[in-house]
Amino acid sequence: MLAIWKREIQNYFLTSIGYVFTGIFLLVGGFMFFLSNIYSSSASLSGMLGNLNYLFMLIVPILTMKLLSEEKRNKSDQLLLTSPRSIWDIILGKFLAACTVVVIATAVTLFYVVILAVYSTKTYPALIATNYLGFLLLGFSYVAIGVLMSALTENQVSAAVLTIGVNLLLQILESVGTSITIPGLSFLNTVISWMSLYKRFNDFSGGILSFANVIYYLSFCGVMLFLAVRVIDKRRWSEG
């Protein structure tokens, strides 16, 4: 797994992929910080991170769309299918590499925390830490979705479009759930709201550290990666 992780990290930063992702993220992040904190004189980063969540949803495919789909299209996935390494090691290595880039890009925004600490009379370290934890967990969930979509397709553009589509669908689940008023189906409100990634992120944004939410995000990532492993494993047996 470590070898896969190192290879993918090198791929990200020996090509433009990692720099493009980080550049877009920091450019928009700086603008959001100005609007949400400097311009509005706010010491809370909840607004900035909440807005960056929508950006994350759109640019995470930059990191994930080529992870598996491009190998399948170029037939280089035969190395993956015949590798003595377990498929879990390969999938986890790729997933953790993409998550590492997400962490690096997010870590740079800690500079904004320093600015707030220097120039603001009020800072809320616990709230900021909770905000960032929720933001990263949500980002990891988007990455896990991207890994699964990349495993399902042979074209990186298709993988990117599918990833954005699924992310959007999960994003609006909460609002869809609250609009269901059909008699006998009211239970769907609770089910759909429970599945919403963004609703749980709102708890973190409000400074609520819930271990149930942490476990949910980690479990969600685990399920997405498990499905990706099953897709690859099925291909291994069908082509073997």
Secondary structure, 3 states (H helix, E strand, C coil): CHHHHHHHHHHHHHCCHHHHHHHHHHHHHHHHHHHHHHCCCCCCCHHHHHHHHHHHHHHHHHHHCCCCHHHHHCCCHHHHHCCCCCHHHHHHHHHHHHHHHHHHHHHHCHHHHHHHHHHCCCCCHHHHHHHHHHHHHHHHHHHHHHHHHHHHCCCHHHHHHHHHHHHHHHHHHHHHHHCCCCCCCCHHHHHHHHHCHHHHHHHHHCCCCCHHHHHHHHHHHHHHHHHHHHHHHHHHHHHC
